[in-house]
Amino acid sequence: MTQLDERTATVPFAVTDPWWIDRERYYDRTFFELERDRLWNSVWQMACRLEEIPAVGDYVEYTICDQSVLVVRTGPEQIKGYYNACRHRATQLALGCGSFRGGQIVCPFHGWRWNIDGSPSFIYGAEGFAAASSNAASTPGAGACSSTSTATPAHCGRRSSPCRRCSTPSASTACGSTGGRPCV
């Protein structure tokens, strides 16, 4: 038995015929949990099409399982992805799609703000945060990858192949992000 055979032997509803996929793969709770735990944090996913974010400052929220990512056009030829959570209290930063007014991502809880490039522009009570924890004030979360194609990939995990657009390994840094944050 090969290593691949050993791994797939424990997969429920394994594909044994390339022309037939068991319907249970689409609604079985156990299979969903396996995909959530072992697949979706390890593969690149289609986050949006570039037509959805045509102007600088436009964003689309991409959600997969319990992860929410904001895909933001930060320049004419640049797209960045950020975890959709404030670094301070994890408040959701935006819903659905739209445009960040004034080029600012604003937390609705305390009013922390970031420029759309991810740099902090206003941190309420900044004097109360020690220099050692100033990382909390850095980008709302995530990395960037320039893209000129019509598709924008996203990755939320820590174990994936490099980003094909910028060739940055995503194991610990994904296009400038840290800790495997999304590369878009």
N, C-alpha and C positions, 0 to 999 in steps of 0.2 A: 504494500500500500504506500503510495506517495504521500508527501507532506500535504499536498493539496487535497488528496482524498481523505486524509485524516481530519483536516479542518472542515471540509464540507460534510463529513459523515454526521456531524452534530447539528447541522443546519436543518431546521424544520422545513418541509416542503421544498427540498433541494431540487434544482433543475437537473433532470436526468435526460430529458429530450429537449434539444434547443428549439423545437417547434411547439412546445407545450409548457405553460407555466400554471401551476396549481392556483386556483382562484383564492385559496386561503391566504396566499401571500399578500393579498390586498386588504384583508380585514381581520386576520388573526392577531390578537393582542400580543402574544409571545413573539411573533415574528416582528411586529412593529417595535417592540422593546429592544430586540436584537439589533434592528436597523438603527434605532435611535442611539443605542450605546456603542455600537461597533462600526457603523457605516457613516452616518451623516457628519460626524466630527472629523472624519478622516478623508473626505473627498471634496473636490471642488464642486460647486453648485452654480447653476444659472441664477444670478441675483436679479438682473433686470436687463432690458435692452437700452441702448444709449438714446434711442428716440424718446424714452420715458423721462430722461433728464437732459433736455436739449440746452438749457441755459445755465450759466454759472450760478450756483446757489440752489439749483433744483435738487430734490432728493426723492428717494423711494425707500420705504421701509420693506426689508426682506425678512421674513420670519421662517425659521425651520425648527420644528419641535419647540423647545423653550428658549431659543436664541433669537434675538431681534437685532438686525443690523441696519444702519442707515447708509445707503449708497448715495454719495453726494458728488455732484460735478463741482470740482474746485477750480477748474480752469478750462479753457477751450479744448485742451487735449488731455486733461487729467481728471481721474475719478478716484475718490477715496472712500473707504468703508470704515464706519465707526460702530462700536457696540452702542445700541440705543439705550444707554443708561448713563446718568450723571456719575462722575467718578466720586462724588461726595456722598450722596445718599441713594444712589442707584435709581433715581426717578427717571421714568421714560421721557426721552427728549422730544420725540415727534411721533406722529401716527400717519400711516398711509403714505401719501405723496404730497408734494408741494414745493415751496421755495422758501429758503431761509431769508427773511427780510434783513436788509442791511448787511448781508454776508455774515450773520451771527447765528450760532446754535445756542439757544438759551434754555437753561434748566428752569422749569416752571416752579420749582420748590423754593430755592434760595436765590435764583437769578444768576447763578454762575453762567458765564458766557465764554464761548470759543469762537474764533474766526473759522470760516469753513475749511481752512487748511489744517485745522486741529490745534492751532496755537491758542493759549488762553488769552482772553481779552479783558475779563473782569472776574475776580474771585471775591465774593462777598465774605468779609471777615478773614481775609488772607493773613492778617497779622496773627491770627490764632493758630495757624498751621506752622509747625516747625519746618525748618529747611529740609530735614530728613524725610518729611512726608510731603514735600512739594510735588512729588510725582502724582499725587492725587489731583493736583491742579493742571497737570499736563493734559494732552488730548482726551476727549471724552472716551476714547478707547479706539485702537485700531491702526491700520496701516494703509498705505496707498500703493497704487500701481497705475501707471499711465496706460491708457487704452484708446485705440482709435478704431477698433472693430465695432460691430453692432451688438456684441454680447459682452456682458460684464460678469466675470466669475467671482464667486465668494467662497471663502473657506473659514470655518469656525473652529477647527481643531488644531491639534499639535502634531499629528503624525500624517503628513501628506507629502506628496512630491512637490518640487519647486513650482512656483507660479510660472506658467508658460509665457506670460507677457513680459516679465522683467527678470526671469531666471533667478529670483531670490529664493533660497531654501526656506521652507516654512516651518521647519522643526522647532526652532526657537525664535526666529525672526521672520516675519512674513512681510516683505516689502517695507521694512522700516518699523513694523510694529513689534511689540514684545509679547512674550508668553503665548504665541500662537494666535494672537488676535486676528480678526478677519483681514485677509488681503483681498482687495477688490480691484 
